[in-house]
Amino acid sequence: MDVMRAANAREHARGDVIHLEVGQPSTAAPAGVLAAAERALRTDKLGYTDSFGIPPLRRRIAQHYRAWYGIDVPESRVMATMGSSGAFLLAFTAAFDAGDRVALVEPGYPCYKNILSALGIEAVPLPGSAATRFQPTVELLEKYGGRLDGLIVASPSNPTGTMLAPDELAALAAYCRARGIRLVSDEIYHGITYGGVAQATAAAIDPGVIVINSFSKYFSMTGWRLGWMLVPEDLLRPMECLAQNFFISPPAISQHAALAAFECRDELEANVARYARNRAHLLAELPKAGFDRLAPSDGAFYIYAEIGHLTNDSQDFCRRMLDETGIATTPGVDFDRGRGSTTLRISFAGAEAEMVEATRRLMAWRR
Ligand SMILES: Cc1ncc(COP(=O)(O)O)c(C=O)c1O
């Protein structure tokens, strides 16, 4: 947020900022979604909906699991939520109690930890590294976990973009199941992958896993605030009560519009193809500017760079980069309080021309 504020101030003053700090698609929702929203405005009352979401959307999401992963998920377990953020709040509240201990890998998406701590739940950090592709492993759980009540995984991950291979996800799920540890699988970047690692949903492994996804990233609908969750049978009633009290329902217009999102594959795949070209450009060019210690970036639209040879203060480094080149990036401290002082995250969700200009400026800066 600090970087964004500084970037926006410079943009206002000089109009030359390249936004590699953003965590969202640079595109609007697909045309079919916009048309469905217009239709809903004209034809629907857009009142509260069922707290689990409108039945056609729940049915369509269940179909999506059949189409993408070849698995049957009962519609009754599909819950539409206020973005995946709303789903985290519901899931953590329903599945854990104050004082519980929930493991997550660092670097990771900071809101998991912040929501857990707001609920009085202890976040137990697992030190991810290049050796584990910045993902949790059974060995890390054994070494750093202690007595655990939960584990959160994200594949592809924010900030690293790294993924868990299907057998690695299955090993973590088996470990959790055997010990009564509730697994929460954040699959919000599914659909944005580059072929190196197969995309696996935890829903195919164990119906006791809380699977969380969203229309924000692949479907390019961040501001519509709509996500979904696959709720294990034993949590259906608690989730319903909590959702009713926290939110009443997710936004009606977004639900009607999102129904059309699944039919917009061509537009959405064109976005992914652009991300892939941006990624290839950055992976080829960043090392020439001295950024040569890069996480694998299997998916999402991020590259996580180790910059310990350039600085020991990533916040200062990002500030200087913004001041001297107009390029905004995110310092690693957002994702890893300890070791993030020597890392930064680069987002390639923007336009191809911006990536080309960014590497040109970086090379000139580092020369
Ligand atoms: C890993 C991850 N999970 C969840 C979210 C929250 O997304 P939303 O609430 O828009 O679904 C983000 C947003 O950047 C994210 O990176």
The ligand as an SDF file (V2000), in Angstrom:
LIG
                    3D

 16 16  0  0  0  0  0  0  0  0999 V2000
   -3.1910  -15.7450   -2.7500 C   0  0  0  0  0  0  0  0  0  0  0  0
   -4.3620  -14.8130   -2.6800 C   0  0  0  0  0  0  0  0  0  0  0  0
   -5.4730  -15.2380   -2.0810 N   0  0  0  0  0  0  0  0  0  0  0  0
   -6.5360  -14.4210   -1.9750 C   0  0  0  0  0  0  0  0  0  0  0  0
   -6.5390  -13.1240   -2.4660 C   0  0  0  0  0  0  0  0  0  0  0  0
   -7.7820  -12.2580   -2.2680 C   0  0  0  0  0  0  0  0  0  0  0  0
   -8.5440  -12.1960   -3.4250 O   0  0  0  0  0  0  0  0  0  0  0  0
  -10.1070  -11.8640   -3.4970 P   0  0  0  0  0  0  0  0  0  0  0  0
  -10.6020  -11.5240   -2.1470 O   0  0  0  0  0  0  0  0  0  0  0  0
  -10.2070  -10.7420   -4.4760 O   0  0  0  0  0  0  0  0  0  0  0  0
  -10.7570  -13.1100   -4.0360 O   0  0  0  0  0  0  0  0  0  0  0  0
   -5.4060  -12.6510   -3.1060 C   0  0  0  0  0  0  0  0  0  0  0  0
   -5.3720  -11.2720   -3.6390 C   0  0  0  0  0  0  0  0  0  0  0  0
   -4.3950  -10.7860   -4.1300 O   0  0  0  0  0  0  0  0  0  0  0  0
   -4.2830  -13.5170   -3.2280 C   0  0  0  0  0  0  0  0  0  0  0  0
   -3.1610  -13.1300   -3.8280 O   0  0  0  0  0  0  0  0  0  0  0  0
  1  2  1  0
  2  3  1  0
  2 15  2  0
  3  4  2  0
  4  5  1  0
  5  6  1  0
  5 12  2  0
  6  7  1  0
  7  8  1  0
  8  9  2  0
  8 10  1  0
  8 11  1  0
 12 13  1  0
 12 15  1  0
 13 14  2  0
 15 16  1  0
M  END
$$$$
